[in-house]
Amino acid sequence: MSTVPSPSPTPTNAPAAVTWTFTSESVSEGHPDKVCDSIADAILDAYLLQDPASRVACEVLCKGNNVVLAGEITSSATVDHAQVVRDTVRAIGYVDADQVFRADNLNIVSFLSSQAAEIAQGVDAHTSLSGEQGAGDQGIMFGYATDETPELMPLPILLAHRLAQVLAEQRRAGAAPWLRPDAKTQVSVRYSDGVPVAVTDVLVSTQHSADVDRDTIRHFIALDVVPQALGGWYHDDIRLLVNPTGTFVQGGPSADAGVTGRKIIVDTYGGAGRHGGGAFSGKDPSKVDRSGAYFCRFVARQVVKAGLAKRAEVQVAYAIGVAQPVSVKVDTFGTGDEHAAAEFVRGFDFRPRAIIEQLDLLRPLYRSTTNYGHFGKPGLPWEA
């Protein structure tokens, strides 16, 4: 993990450094919205496992013990939706008898239909006007990369994800039997002239059983979770908030409603990079909301890795049913050679079919993307 850089001596006649603090948040896999994302991606993977040509746009809502599935699916596969839902909820950890929302106590309702033929005729190569696979919808997508971490991700969102992930690992390991699946994290990082220099504030809100006191929770978070998650960025002067409302017993879909696609900033760059507005989970790669954003991240990474910029953001725009993008743009924010970066990006093929083939996206890999960010994790093809 990265370590805090030592400050360099500043000449007396040098201008003062420009400093600011930037904050990003993450959520655990037990957060109600993430439960819905997990179910949607699990259903997508189940279809792709049997039929790689499946067209899936699955939306999920959870509240109480109710799970609502809606959207459009066209596939030759046969999937037991209820079983996928229960298996996913069980894997997340909602199994406690004192929770209304648990794997064996779900009322599952489905409003899934087939994909509209008018969309399919523009997406499928043999029916599209261009004779090649068109974009599944109009829209704009962004990809971002920065050299401030080895993962080429902004530090605040990376550390917020690690906090949420360590919480889940400790819960699964039984290190704190009172931990429950729902949690949110937040990390603030101080920058000096665009370089992260210190973590200033950490917020952890975690669901817990009713039989644990607040001091026990804070002690565990402060000593077992935060140092492990922050690694070399940990220091004793971090301001730490733990469950600032006092208690967090009622959580997850038992208490709150969850909906697919509501954590799009958590899923991407924590606010450090722009977002086109389209969500990812539950969508097969013919939907450029997902595949286009993944490819923009892939290309932005290549710009930074090639040494053309310290920060790079790539934007692509599509028209529904059309293969060639409406536009492709790269922004290096004054950290590199803008002209060279633009020439470099023009060498990539942004047509939907080319993206799918280059990143090998017609396979059941999407459940591994759902939690702790779709970017910055090893093993994903757009991170290669």
Sequence and secondary structure as in RCSB ss.txt:
>XXXX:A:sequence
MSTVPSPSPTPTNAPAAVTWTFTSESVSEGHPDKVCDSIADAILDAYLLQDPASRVACEVLCKGNNVVLAGEITS
SATVDHAQVVRDTVRAIGYVDADQVFRADNLNIVSFLSSQAAEIAQGVDAHTSLSGEQGAGDQGIMFGYATDETP
ELMPLPILLAHRLAQVLAEQRRAGAAPWLRPDAKTQVSVRYSDGVPVAVTDVLVSTQHSADVDRDTIRHFIALDV
VPQALGGWYHDDIRLLVNPTGTFVQGGPSADAGVTGRKIIVDTYGGAGRHGGGAFSGKDPSKVDRSGAYFCRFVA
RQVVKAGLAKRAEVQVAYAIGVAQPVSVKVDTFGTGDEHAAAEFVRGFDFRPRAIIEQLDLLRPLYRSTTNYGHF
GKPGLPWEA
>XXXX:A:secstr
           TTS    EEEEEEEEE TTSHHHHHHHHHHHHHHHHHHH TT EEEEEEEEETTEEEEEEEEE 
S    HHHHHHHHHHHHT   TT SS GGG EEEEEEE   HHHHHHHSTTTSTTSS  BSS EEEEEEEETTST
TSS HHHHHHHHHHHHHHHHHHHTSSTTEEEEEEEEEEEEEETTEEEEEEEEEEEEEE TTS HHHHHHHIIIII
HHHHHGGG  TT EEEESTTS   S HHHHS EETT  HHHHTTTTSS   S   TTB TTSHHHHHHHHHHHHH
HHHHHTTSBSEEEEEEEE BT SS SEEEEE TTSB HHHHHHHHTTS  SHHHHHHHHT SSS GGGTSSS SS
S TT GGG 
